[in-house]
Amino acid sequence: MQHVKIVEVGPRDGLQNEKQLVPLAVKLELIRRLADAGLSAIEAGAFVSPKWVPQMADSAEVLKALDLGGAVAYPVLVPNDQGLDAALEAGAREIAVFGAASESFSRKNINASIAESLQRFESVMRRAQAEKLRVRGYVSCVVGCPYEGPIAPAKVAEVTQTLLDMGCYEVSLGDTIGVGTPASVHQMLDAVLKTAPAARLAGHFHDTYGMAIANIREALNAGIRVFDASVAGLGGCPYAKGASGNVASEDVAYLLRGEGYHTGIDLTKLVAAAWHVSDALGKPPASKLAHALGRQA
């Protein structure tokens, strides 16, 4: 039975898009439940400016409360050297850096071209390697951009290869606004896989138009065996008002189990975690499975 890994991004990518501030105790209980459910990689926070992302202001406290030397990996987002300093002080063992396949998206979000944004990571990458940190890369807007529309697959391949050449052990390909379909995902992966092996790629599909599960199935067909997902579907799509964002971890785990893949995840415990964090946020889970199975013990 082939193994497929789910990288849980709820505590970071999910919660950072929630409007209400989530207490530290709630974050830690969520992470504990996710680890207990069998998730082996859980994004724990982001060392970014609290002015722009106040939800992540307690990331150092989160990391210091976790067993960073255990079997579960707790990567954190690091945008620059200042963020790396804070991550190292908190004891981080793995970090993530972000790039984009869209020039418009890159300039609108960080006021830099794609090339300039990647250059900013050179110092971070050198220092991370010296500190023996694992570095994961992300590429945003791999199918479509909210500002310029469809993205050329060749551009995605170029940015992906640059991140791999810089030293990222894996690159996660993100359909940031969830406009992808199996056909467009196939075209994108076909281009990327010409230069990068499937074993060093991951899929990060948003469910804005309800296509995430179908797109994951297409990526599985292409040989991808790592997928990002967010418990309870936490996090919205900031570029589509009222739309869902991250695909729910429990829905992805259910798909994978049904397709005959091994994930090491206890679905009952994962659904229970989805309901628990949703109750804490005062809203129902966004996942289909959580509603189908109901509240779990």
C-alpha positions as CSV (number, residue, x, y, z in Angstrom):
1,M,0.0,0.0,0.0
2,Q,1.5,3.3,-1.1
3,H,1.9,6.1,1.6
4,V,0.5,9.6,1.0
5,K,1.5,12.4,3.4
6,I,-0.9,15.1,4.5
7,V,0.8,18.3,5.7
8,E,-1.6,19.9,8.1
9,V,-1.7,23.7,7.6
10,G,-4.7,24.6,9.8
11,P,-2.8,26.1,12.8
12,R,-1.0,28.5,10.4
13,D,-2.6,28.9,7.0
14,G,-6.0,28.2,8.3
15,L,-6.1,30.2,11.5
16,Q,-4.2,33.2,10.1
17,N,-7.3,33.9,7.9
18,E,-9.7,33.8,10.9
19,K,-11.0,37.3,11.9
20,Q,-11.1,36.6,15.6
21,L,-7.9,36.2,17.6
22,V,-7.5,32.6,18.7
23,P,-6.1,32.1,22.2
24,L,-2.8,30.2,22.6
25,A,-4.4,27.4,24.6
26,V,-6.9,26.8,21.7
27,K,-4.0,26.6,19.2
28,L,-2.0,24.2,21.4
29,E,-5.0,21.9,22.0
30,L,-5.7,21.9,18.2
31,I,-2.1,20.9,17.5
32,R,-2.1,18.2,20.2
33,R,-5.3,16.7,18.7
34,L,-3.9,16.8,15.2
35,A,-0.7,15.0,16.3
36,D,-2.7,12.5,18.2
37,A,-4.8,11.8,15.1
38,G,-1.6,10.8,13.2
39,L,-0.6,13.9,11.3
40,S,3.2,13.8,11.0
41,A,3.8,17.4,9.8
42,I,1.8,20.3,11.3
43,E,2.5,23.9,10.3
44,A,2.7,25.6,13.7
45,G,3.0,29.3,13.0
46,A,4.6,32.1,11.1
47,F,7.3,34.6,12.1
48,V,5.9,37.5,10.2
49,S,5.0,41.1,11.3
50,P,2.2,41.0,13.9
51,K,1.0,44.2,12.4
52,W,0.1,42.5,9.2
53,V,-0.8,39.0,10.6
54,P,-1.8,39.5,14.3
55,Q,-3.1,35.9,14.5
56,M,0.5,34.7,14.3
57,A,2.0,37.0,17.0
58,D,2.3,34.1,19.5
59,S,4.1,31.7,17.2
60,A,7.2,31.7,19.4
61,E,5.1,30.7,22.4
62,V,3.5,28.0,20.3
63,L,6.8,26.5,19.3
64,K,8.2,26.6,22.8
65,A,5.3,24.6,24.1
66,L,5.8,21.8,21.6
67,D,8.2,18.8,21.5
68,L,10.3,19.9,18.6
69,G,12.6,16.9,18.9
70,G,9.8,14.3,18.5
71,A,8.4,12.4,15.6
72,V,6.1,15.2,14.4
73,A,7.5,18.1,12.3
74,Y,6.4,21.6,13.1
75,P,7.4,23.8,10.2
76,V,7.0,27.6,10.5
77,L,6.8,30.3,7.8
78,V,9.8,32.6,7.6
79,P,9.7,35.5,5.1
80,N,13.1,37.1,5.8
81,D,16.2,37.1,8.0
82,Q,14.4,38.8,10.9
83,G,11.8,36.1,10.8
84,L,14.5,33.5,10.8
85,D,16.1,35.0,13.8
86,A,12.9,34.7,15.7
87,A,12.3,31.2,14.5
88,L,15.7,30.0,15.6
89,E,15.3,31.6,19.0
90,A,12.1,29.7,19.4
91,G,13.8,26.4,18.5
92,A,12.4,25.8,15.0
93,R,13.7,22.7,13.2
94,E,12.0,23.4,9.9
95,I,10.9,26.5,8.1
96,A,9.0,27.4,4.9
97,V,9.6,30.2,2.4
98,F,7.1,31.6,-0.1
99,G,7.4,32.5,-3.8
100,A,4.8,33.1,-6.5
101,A,4.3,32.2,-10.1
102,S,2.5,35.4,-10.9
103,E,4.4,38.7,-11.3
104,S,1.3,40.7,-10.5
105,F,0.6,38.7,-7.3
106,S,4.2,39.1,-6.2
107,R,4.3,42.9,-6.8
108,K,0.9,43.5,-5.2
109,N,1.7,41.5,-2.1
110,I,5.3,42.2,-1.4
111,N,6.2,45.0,-3.8
112,A,8.8,42.9,-5.5
113,S,9.2,41.0,-8.7
114,I,9.4,37.2,-8.6
115,A,13.1,37.3,-9.1
116,E,13.6,39.9,-6.4
117,S,11.4,38.0,-4.0
118,L,13.5,34.9,-4.5
119,Q,16.7,36.8,-4.1
120,R,15.5,37.9,-0.6
121,F,15.6,34.2,0.4
122,E,19.2,33.6,-0.5
123,S,20.5,34.8,2.9
124,V,17.7,32.9,4.7
125,M,18.5,29.7,2.8
126,R,22.3,30.0,3.5
127,R,21.7,30.5,7.2
128,A,19.1,27.8,7.5
129,Q,21.5,25.3,5.9
130,A,24.2,26.3,8.3
131,E,21.8,25.7,11.2
132,K,20.8,22.4,9.6
133,L,17.2,23.5,9.3
134,R,14.9,21.8,6.7
135,V,13.4,24.3,4.3
136,R,10.2,23.8,2.4
137,G,9.2,26.0,-0.5
138,Y,5.8,27.3,-1.5
139,V,4.7,28.6,-4.9
140,S,1.5,30.6,-5.0
141,C,-0.9,31.1,-7.9
142,V,0.2,28.0,-9.8
143,V,-3.0,27.9,-11.9
144,G,-4.5,31.3,-11.7
145,C,-4.0,34.8,-10.3
146,P,-6.6,37.2,-8.9
147,Y,-4.9,40.0,-10.8
148,E,-3.7,38.6,-14.1
149,G,-5.8,35.5,-14.7
150,P,-4.4,32.2,-16.0
151,I,-0.7,31.5,-15.2
152,A,1.7,29.9,-17.7
153,P,2.7,26.4,-16.6
154,A,6.3,27.1,-17.7
155,K,6.5,29.9,-15.2
156,V,5.4,27.6,-12.4
157,A,8.1,25.1,-13.4
158,E,10.7,27.9,-13.5
159,V,10.0,29.2,-9.9
160,T,9.7,25.6,-8.6
161,Q,13.1,24.7,-10.0
162,T,14.6,27.9,-8.5
163,L,13.4,27.0,-5.1
164,L,14.7,23.5,-5.4
165,D,18.1,24.7,-6.6
166,M,18.2,27.1,-3.6
167,G,18.0,24.1,-1.3
168,C,14.3,23.5,-0.6
169,Y,13.8,19.8,0.1
170,E,10.2,20.0,-1.3
171,V,8.1,22.6,-3.1
172,S,4.3,22.9,-2.5
173,L,2.4,24.0,-5.5
174,G,-0.5,26.2,-4.4
175,D,-3.7,26.9,-6.3
176,T,-4.1,30.0,-4.1
177,I,-7.5,31.2,-5.4
178,G,-8.9,27.7,-6.1
179,V,-9.7,28.2,-9.8
180,G,-7.9,25.0,-10.9
181,T,-9.7,22.2,-12.6
182,P,-8.2,18.7,-13.3
183,A,-7.4,19.8,-16.9
184,S,-5.5,23.0,-15.8
185,V,-3.8,21.1,-12.9
186,H,-2.7,18.4,-15.4
187,Q,-1.2,21.1,-17.7
188,M,0.6,22.7,-14.8
189,L,2.0,19.5,-13.4
190,D,3.0,18.3,-16.9
191,A,5.3,21.3,-17.2
192,V,6.7,21.1,-13.6
193,L,7.4,17.4,-13.8
194,K,9.6,17.9,-16.8
195,T,12.2,19.5,-14.6
196,A,11.3,18.5,-11.0
197,P,10.7,14.9,-9.7
198,A,7.3,14.1,-8.2
199,A,9.0,13.0,-5.0
200,R,10.0,16.6,-4.3
201,L,6.6,18.2,-5.0
202,A,3.4,18.7,-3.0
203,G,-0.1,19.9,-3.9
204,H,-1.9,22.7,-2.1
205,F,-5.4,23.1,-3.5
206,H,-8.0,25.5,-2.3
207,D,-11.7,24.6,-2.6
208,T,-13.1,27.9,-3.7
209,Y,-15.0,26.4,-6.6
210,G,-15.4,22.9,-5.1
211,M,-12.6,21.4,-7.2
212,A,-9.9,20.6,-4.6
213,I,-10.7,16.9,-4.2
214,A,-10.9,16.5,-8.0
215,N,-7.6,18.3,-8.4
216,I,-5.9,16.2,-5.7
217,R,-7.1,13.1,-7.6
218,E,-5.5,14.5,-10.7
219,A,-2.2,15.2,-8.9
220,L,-2.3,11.6,-7.5
221,N,-2.5,10.3,-11.1
222,A,0.6,12.4,-11.9
223,G,2.6,10.8,-9.0
224,I,2.3,13.5,-6.3
225,R,2.2,11.9,-2.9
226,V,2.2,14.9,-0.5
227,F,-0.7,17.3,0.0
228,D,-1.4,20.3,2.2
229,A,-4.8,20.5,3.9
230,S,-6.4,22.3,6.8
231,V,-8.5,20.6,9.5
232,A,-12.2,21.6,9.3
233,G,-11.4,23.5,6.1
234,L,-10.0,26.4,8.3
235,G,-9.2,29.6,6.4
236,G,-11.0,31.4,3.7
237,C,-9.9,32.6,0.3
238,P,-8.9,36.3,0.8
239,Y,-9.4,37.0,-2.9
240,A,-13.0,35.7,-3.2
241,K,-15.4,37.2,-0.6
242,G,-17.3,34.5,1.3
243,A,-15.6,31.6,-0.5
244,S,-14.1,28.6,1.1
245,G,-10.3,28.3,1.0
246,N,-8.2,25.4,2.2
247,V,-9.5,21.9,1.4
248,A,-10.3,20.1,4.7
249,S,-7.8,17.5,5.9
250,E,-10.5,15.0,6.9
251,D,-12.0,15.1,3.4
252,V,-8.6,14.5,1.8
253,A,-7.9,11.7,4.3
254,Y,-11.2,10.1,3.4
255,L,-10.4,10.3,-0.3
256,L,-7.0,8.7,0.2
257,R,-8.3,5.9,2.3
258,G,-11.0,5.2,-0.3
259,E,-8.3,5.2,-3.1
260,G,-6.3,2.6,-1.2
261,Y,-3.5,4.8,0.1
262,H,-2.0,4.7,3.6
263,T,-1.9,8.0,5.6
264,G,-1.4,6.9,9.2
265,I,-4.4,9.1,10.1
266,D,-7.2,8.2,12.5
267,L,-10.2,9.6,10.8
268,T,-12.4,9.5,13.9
269,K,-9.8,11.5,15.9
270,L,-9.3,14.0,13.0
271,V,-13.1,14.6,12.7
272,A,-13.2,15.1,16.5
273,A,-10.4,17.7,16.2
274,A,-12.4,19.5,13.4
275,W,-15.5,19.8,15.5
276,H,-13.4,20.9,18.6
277,V,-11.7,23.8,16.8
278,S,-14.9,24.8,15.0
279,D,-16.7,25.0,18.3
280,A,-13.9,27.2,19.7
281,L,-14.3,29.5,16.7
282,G,-18.1,29.5,17.0
283,K,-18.8,28.1,13.5
284,P,-19.4,24.7,11.9
285,P,-16.7,22.8,10.1
286,A,-16.4,23.5,6.4
287,S,-15.7,19.8,5.6
288,K,-18.2,17.3,4.2
289,L,-16.9,14.5,6.3
290,A,-17.3,16.3,9.6
291,H,-21.0,16.7,8.8
292,A,-21.4,13.2,7.4
293,L,-19.9,11.5,10.4
294,G,-21.2,14.0,13.0
295,R,-19.5,14.7,16.3
296,Q,-16.9,12.1,17.3
297,A,-15.8,11.4,20.9
